[in-house]
Structure formats: C-alpha cells, structure tokens
Amino acid sequence: MSEHVLVVNSGSSSIKYQLIDVETGQALAVGLVERIGQPVAAIRHDGPDGRTTLEQPVPDHEAGIATILDLFAQHGPHLDPESIVAVGHRVVQGGDRFPGPALVDDAVEAEIADLCTLAPLHNPANLAGIRAARHAFPDVPHVVVFDTSFHTTLPPEAYTYAIDRDLARRYAIRRYGAHGTSHKYVAERTAALLGKDPAETNVIVAHLGNGASITAVRGGRSVETSMGLTPLEGLVMGTRSGDIDPAVVFHLQRVAGMSTDQSDDLLNRRSGMLGLTGSSDLRDVHAAVEAGDADALLGLKVYCHRLQHYIGAYYALLGRVDALTFTAGVGENDEIVRLRALTGLEHLGIVVDPERNAGRKTTECVISADGSPITVFVVPTNEELEIARQAVALVRA
C-alpha cells in the first residue's frame, strides 16, 4: 500500500497543505486556506476533481483543518487512515534543541511554545496548526520538521554573535538560520545532479523568495547561513531590510521617536524592496526599471549587490565550490536577478550562459556555460516533499 503524508504549513492567517505519496514524490492534492479569522476566507483545493474554490468564514485554525477535511471528503482524494502514515508540520524555530524532526507529543508542543520568543511571527501560528491537526487526526503520528534543524551543524564561530557572552547564553542569542528544509532538499538534489555523494559536495544554495537566505553547504552540512537569530538578517528581501547597522534603530529612536514595535515594523514589513522601490514584487520592480524609474534600478542593484557579496564570502569560506544553485520564487523565475548576481564572478569560476539562463525555470536545469568550473543550477524547491520524507523516516525508525 502507498504511504501518504499530509503536510501542513500553518501561518498566522493561513494553512497550506499537500497530500504526498512519498514513494513517487507526487502531490495527490494541494490546497490553501487563507484569510483565517477575517469575515470571509479564501479556500482553494486542487485534487482529482480539478480545482475547487470557496469563500466562507473560517474563524480559526480548528475550523480551517475541518474545512480541509471536508474538501478531501467531497473532492478527493479519500483520506484513508491506513495509508496516511504521518501528518508532517513545518515549524520555523527549533532553537538548538531540535537537530532533526521530532514526533509531536505534549512535551514537544511545550518546547515549540517556549521557543515562540525567538520566532514570535511564526511559531505561534505553526503551533496553532499542529494543535488543530492533532485534534483532527488523534491516531496518526504527527512529525514536526524545523527550518532551523539543518543549520544546527553551524560551527560556533559561525553562530556566535560578538556580544556579552553571559547575556547571549541567558537569552539564547545566536545565529539559528531559516529555510533549512529547502536548503537541505536543494543541496541534496544538486549533489545528485552532479552525480556526487552529498558528503563529498560543496554547494552554495540561494533560496530567493519574498524571504531570502543563502547557505554554504560543505559535505552535506550547513556551515554558514545568512539569516540569524531571526529571519531578518542577511539578504535584501521583499519587505525585510536584511543586514543593517543596528545603530540605525537607536538613531531612529532618538531622532524620530520610534518605539521598539515601530522599529520592528519598519525593518520587517516596510523595508527591503518595498522600502527601496515601493513594491515587494520584483516583477513590478523590473517593470519600473524598464520605465526609467531610478529608485527601482537602485533597489535592484542593492538586491543583487548584497547577493553577490554573500556568494563571494561563501566561496572564500568553502574554498572549493562544486555548484551554486538558485531556488524559490525569485531564484526559479527571475533571470535578471540570476544574471546580475553572477555577472562579474567569472574570475571565481562562475560563467553563466545567457541563453540557458533565459526565462522561468519549472524543472531542474543548468544555466552555466559549458566548461564553467562551477556549475550553476536552478532547482525548484520542494519543502513539502522533504517534510514528508523526514516524517516517514522518523515514523519508521
């Protein structure tokens, strides 16, 4: 009998889900419930009957999970309890407590809740989905996969911040990283495309979406990553500033009277490409550049400059790089960003073929030129499949 995993990714006002056949890697159903808690929620379910869309009130995550079960019952595929081996959940922050996936019980729930202080925008929502799904599937194992787990291999010199050591230890202040599930999946797929063992492969993975991070992977292990204590550090993102002098916050508190919450809102929700150009969507930015908008051009240059900066740093750190791989929404679809970020790195052995790079990429492909010492790939990420695989492996163990 096929082994299926229902993968649940809960946000503060949304639940994304997929039913995955782990043996084939096929998604048997994909759906989204969004605007949870608002007067009318938007619901989409893609299954054997095609696409079903609904608009109806979904007051909370419990109601969201109930709605999902109704969609499976009415539009398929049937959720056979004997074929569902696990429910897999994405959780952003596992701190240094979870180096791998974990079977959910009350103690694990309590640990996730305790870590909410490190991810106040994410862990509470992830936890709400876990609790709702456990109520709906009380007899099925639930497995949590943490975005931070892949980065627990960072050496101390990479994860330690240069602040008072006692304060850092007391409040668990260190680099944790994020997007680890995606980085792990893509790094392993890159090694497979090279025909190499991941343990013998050095890869730089650029996960570029509305949130963006880049990771140096040596021998299948994360050794450096751009996101830090929170997902705010690192690359320029859709609405997040990425790297910034922390004194900017103090300066704005003094001269503009900004509170801590206002500074948080500025750097997380009103900065990045939105702050630089007026739009968090790079498609809008490219259109504005074409129309001659100087701010849009500067924003694009800042975005690519920061990315190029990290690529060079990680090249130096790894010493030998077998491949550089782009993934996620921007990485897979934006030929302009890929080309701008890599142009000028030929002396490092990165040579892009403009024809191969052109256009959106929906399948794994090479975009570097023949003979390029470092192979450049685009690999569509599949975090849901990675979560499903890790869930099955843990349940079988």
C-alpha positions in Angstrom: 0.0 0.0 0.0 1.2 3.5 -0.8 2.5 5.7 2.1 0.9 9.1 2.2 1.8 12.1 4.4 -0.4 15.1 4.9 1.9 18.1 5.1 0.5 21.1 6.9 2.1 24.5 6.9 0.2 26.9 9.1 0.7 30.7 9.0 -1.0 33.3 11.2 -4.0 33.5 8.9 -3.5 30.6 6.5 -3.0 26.9 6.2 -1.2 25.4 3.2 -1.4 21.7 2.7 -0.4 18.8 0.5 -1.1 15.1 0.4 2.0 13.5 -0.8 2.7 9.9 -2.0 6.2 9.5 -0.5 7.3 6.7 -2.8 6.6 8.6 -6.0 7.0 12.1 -4.6 3.7 13.0 -6.2 1.4 15.6 -4.6 -2.0 14.0 -4.8 -3.7 17.1 -3.6 -2.6 20.7 -2.9 -4.6 23.4 -1.1 -4.7 26.7 0.7 -7.0 28.2 3.3 -6.2 31.9 3.7 -7.7 34.9 5.5 -8.4 32.8 8.5 -10.1 34.9 11.2 -11.4 37.5 8.7 -15.1 37.8 7.7 -14.6 35.7 4.6 -11.8 33.2 4.0 -10.5 32.2 0.5 -10.1 28.5 0.0 -8.5 26.5 -2.8 -8.3 22.7 -3.2 -6.6 21.1 -6.2 -7.4 17.4 -6.3 -8.7 14.6 -8.6 -11.8 16.8 -9.5 -9.6 19.7 -10.5 -9.7 23.0 -8.7 -12.3 23.8 -6.1 -12.6 27.3 -4.8 -14.7 28.6 -1.9 -15.4 31.7 0.1 -16.8 31.3 3.6 -16.0 32.2 7.2 -13.1 30.3 8.8 -12.8 31.7 12.3 -9.7 29.8 13.5 -7.2 27.1 12.6 -9.5 24.4 14.1 -12.2 25.4 11.6 -9.5 25.6 8.9 -8.5 22.0 9.4 -12.2 20.9 9.5 -12.7 22.7 6.2 -9.7 20.9 4.7 -11.1 17.5 5.8 -14.5 18.4 4.2 -12.7 19.2 0.9 -10.9 15.9 0.9 -14.2 14.1 1.6 -16.1 15.9 -1.1 -13.5 16.3 -3.8 -10.9 13.7 -3.0 -8.6 12.0 -2.8 -10.0 10.0 0.1 -8.0 10.3 3.3 -7.6 6.6 4.1 -6.4 6.2 7.7 -4.4 3.1 6.7 -2.4 4.9 4.0 -1.7 8.1 6.0 1.5 7.2 7.9 2.0 10.7 9.3 1.0 14.3 9.4 4.0 16.5 8.8 4.3 20.0 10.1 6.7 22.9 9.3 7.9 24.8 12.3 10.2 27.8 11.8 12.2 27.9 15.0 13.5 24.8 16.8 16.4 26.7 18.5 19.4 24.4 19.3 17.0 21.8 20.9 15.9 20.0 17.7 18.8 18.9 15.4 16.2 16.9 13.4 12.5 16.1 13.1 10.5 15.2 16.2 7.4 13.2 17.0 4.8 15.5 18.4 3.6 15.0 22.0 2.6 17.4 24.7 6.3 17.9 25.7 7.3 18.8 22.1 4.4 21.2 21.9 5.5 22.9 25.1 9.1 23.2 23.6 7.7 24.9 20.5 5.6 27.2 22.6 8.7 28.1 24.7 10.6 29.0 21.5 7.9 31.5 20.4 10.1 34.3 21.9 12.7 33.6 19.2 10.1 33.5 16.4 7.0 35.5 17.5 5.8 35.9 14.0 5.9 32.2 13.1 6.0 29.6 15.9 2.6 30.6 17.4 0.9 30.1 14.0 2.8 26.9 13.4 1.7 25.7 16.9 -2.0 26.5 16.2 -1.9 24.3 13.1 -0.3 21.5 15.0 -2.9 21.5 17.8 -5.8 21.7 15.3 -4.4 18.8 13.2 -3.7 16.6 16.3 -7.4 17.1 17.3 -8.4 16.1 13.8 -6.0 13.1 13.5 -5.6 11.8 17.0 -4.5 8.3 16.0 -1.9 9.3 13.3 1.7 10.2 14.2 2.5 13.9 13.9 6.0 14.9 13.0 7.5 18.4 13.2 10.3 19.5 10.8 12.1 22.6 11.8 13.5 25.2 9.5 16.5 25.6 11.8 17.4 21.9 12.1 19.6 21.9 9.0 21.7 24.7 10.5 22.4 23.1 13.8 25.7 21.9 12.2 27.0 25.5 12.1 30.3 25.7 14.0 30.4 28.0 17.0 32.4 30.7 15.1 29.6 30.9 12.6 26.7 31.0 15.0 28.2 33.2 17.8 27.5 36.9 18.0 30.1 39.2 19.4 28.0 40.4 22.4 28.3 39.9 26.1 28.6 36.1 26.4 26.6 35.7 29.6 23.8 37.8 28.2 23.8 35.7 25.0 23.7 32.5 26.9 21.0 33.6 29.2 18.7 34.7 26.4 19.7 32.1 23.7 21.0 34.8 21.4 22.9 33.3 18.4 22.5 32.6 14.7 19.8 29.9 14.0 19.2 30.4 10.3 16.0 29.5 8.5 14.7 27.9 5.2 16.8 24.9 6.3 14.3 22.4 4.9 14.6 24.0 1.5 18.4 24.3 1.7 18.7 20.6 2.6 16.5 19.4 -0.2 18.1 21.6 -2.8 21.7 20.8 -1.7 21.0 17.1 -1.9 19.3 17.4 -5.3 22.3 19.4 -6.5 24.7 16.7 -5.5 22.5 14.1 -7.3 22.6 16.2 -10.4 26.4 16.4 -10.2 26.4 12.6 -9.7 28.2 13.0 -6.4 27.7 11.9 -2.9 26.4 14.9 -0.8 29.1 14.1 1.7 31.7 15.0 -0.9 30.0 18.0 -2.4 30.3 21.7 -1.6 27.3 23.8 -2.7 26.1 27.4 -2.2 22.3 27.5 -2.2 20.4 30.7 -2.8 16.8 30.5 -1.6 15.3 33.7 -3.0 11.7 34.4 -2.4 9.8 37.1 -0.5 12.0 35.9 2.3 15.5 35.1 1.1 18.6 33.4 2.5 21.8 31.8 1.3 23.7 28.9 2.8 27.2 27.4 2.4 26.9 23.6 2.5 30.1 21.6 2.9 29.8 17.9 2.6 26.0 18.0 3.1 26.3 20.1 6.3 25.3 23.7 6.7 28.4 25.6 7.8 27.2 29.2 7.3 23.9 30.9 6.5 22.7 34.4 6.1 19.6 34.5 8.4 20.4 35.0 12.1 18.6 35.0 15.4 15.5 35.8 13.3 14.8 35.7 9.6 15.5 39.5 9.4 19.3 39.3 8.9 21.1 38.7 5.6 19.9 39.3 2.1 17.6 42.1 1.0 14.1 40.6 0.9 10.6 41.6 -0.1 9.8 43.6 2.9 12.8 42.9 5.3 15.9 45.0 5.3 18.4 42.2 5.8 21.8 43.3 7.1 21.8 46.8 8.6 23.9 48.7 11.2 22.0 48.1 14.5 22.7 51.7 15.4 20.1 52.7 12.8 17.4 51.5 15.3 19.0 53.6 18.1 19.3 56.6 15.8 15.6 56.4 14.8 14.6 56.1 18.4 16.5 59.3 19.3 15.7 61.5 16.3 12.3 60.2 15.2 10.9 59.0 18.5 10.3 55.5 17.1 9.3 52.8 19.6 10.7 49.2 19.6 7.5 48.0 17.9 7.7 50.7 15.3 11.3 49.8 14.5 10.3 46.1 14.3 7.5 47.0 11.9 9.9 49.2 9.8 12.6 46.6 9.3 10.3 43.5 8.9 7.4 44.9 7.0 8.3 48.2 5.4 11.9 47.8 4.2 13.6 45.6 1.7 12.4 46.0 -1.9 9.2 47.6 -0.7 11.1 50.3 1.1 13.5 50.9 -1.7 11.2 50.8 -4.6 7.6 50.9 -3.4 6.9 47.2 -4.3 7.9 43.9 -2.7 7.3 42.1 -6.0 10.4 42.0 -8.3 8.1 41.8 -11.4 6.9 45.3 -10.5 10.5 46.4 -9.9 11.6 45.2 -13.3 8.7 47.0 -15.0 9.6 50.2 -13.2 13.2 49.8 -14.2 12.1 49.4 -17.9 10.1 52.6 -17.5 13.2 54.5 -16.3 12.5 54.6 -12.5 15.8 55.4 -10.9 14.7 54.2 -7.4 13.7 50.9 -8.9 17.1 50.5 -10.6 18.9 51.3 -7.4 16.8 48.9 -5.5 17.6 46.1 -8.0 21.3 46.9 -7.8 21.2 46.8 -4.0 19.4 43.5 -4.0 21.9 41.9 -6.4 25.0 43.5 -4.8 24.1 42.0 -1.4 23.6 38.6 -3.0 26.9 38.8 -4.9 28.6 39.8 -1.6 27.4 36.7 0.1 28.3 34.4 -2.8 31.9 35.7 -2.7 32.1 35.3 1.1 30.8 31.8 1.0 33.2 30.9 -1.9 36.1 32.1 0.4 34.7 30.1 3.3 34.2 26.8 1.4 37.5 27.0 -0.5 36.1 24.7 -3.2 32.7 25.1 -4.7 31.2 22.4 -6.9 27.9 24.2 -7.6 25.8 27.3 -7.0 22.1 26.7 -7.0 19.1 29.1 -7.2 15.7 28.1 -5.8 12.4 29.5 -4.6 10.1 32.1 -6.3 12.7 34.6 -7.3 15.5 32.1 -7.8 13.5 29.9 -10.1 11.7 32.6 -12.1 13.9 35.7 -12.3 16.5 35.6 -15.0 17.5 39.2 -14.5 18.4 38.7 -10.8 20.3 35.5 -11.6 22.3 37.1 -14.3 23.0 40.4 -12.4 24.1 38.5 -9.3 26.6 36.3 -11.2 28.0 38.8 -13.7 31.5 39.7 -12.7 32.2 36.5 -10.9 33.9 34.8 -13.8 37.2 35.0 -12.1 35.8 32.7 -9.4 34.8 30.2 -12.0 31.2 31.1 -12.4 30.3 31.6 -16.0 26.6 32.0 -17.0 25.2 31.0 -20.4 22.6 33.8 -21.1 20.5 31.5 -23.3 20.4 28.8 -20.7 19.6 31.3 -18.0 16.7 32.9 -20.0 13.2 32.6 -18.7 11.4 31.0 -15.8 12.5 27.5 -14.8 10.0 24.9 -13.7 12.4 21.9 -13.8 15.9 21.3 -12.7 18.4 22.7 -15.1 21.9 24.0 -15.7 22.3 27.7 -16.5 26.1 27.9 -16.5 28.2 27.7 -19.7 30.0 24.5 -20.8 33.4 24.4 -19.2 32.4 26.7 -16.3 34.5 25.4 -13.3 31.4 25.9 -11.0 28.1 24.5 -12.3 25.2 26.8 -11.8 21.8 25.2 -11.4 18.2 26.2 -10.9 16.4 23.6 -8.8 12.8 24.1 -7.8 12.5 23.6 -4.1 10.1 21.1 -2.6 9.9 21.6 1.1 6.7 19.6 1.4 8.3 16.5 -0.1 11.3 16.9 2.2 9.0 17.2 5.2 7.1 14.1 4.1 10.3 12.1 3.7 11.6 13.1 7.0 8.3 12.3 8.7 8.2 8.8 7.2 11.8 8.2 8.1 11.2 9.1 11.7 8.0 7.1 12.0 9.7 4.0 10.5 12.8 4.4 12.8 
